[in-house]
Amino acid sequence: MNPNETKKDLNTEIKKELEKSKFKVLTNENDFLVKNLKKAG
C-alpha cells in the first residue's frame, strides 16, 4: 500500500470526525439557547 494514499485516507477520516464533533457542539449550544429563550419567553 502506498503511504501517501494512507495519509489521504486518514486526513479525510479526521476531517469527518471533526465535522461531526463541531456539529455536536453546535447542537448543544442551540439546545442551551432554546432552553434559555423558553425560560425568558
Secondary structure, 3 states (H helix, E strand, C coil): CCHHHHHHHHHHHHHHHHHHHHHHHHHHHHHHHHHHHHHHC
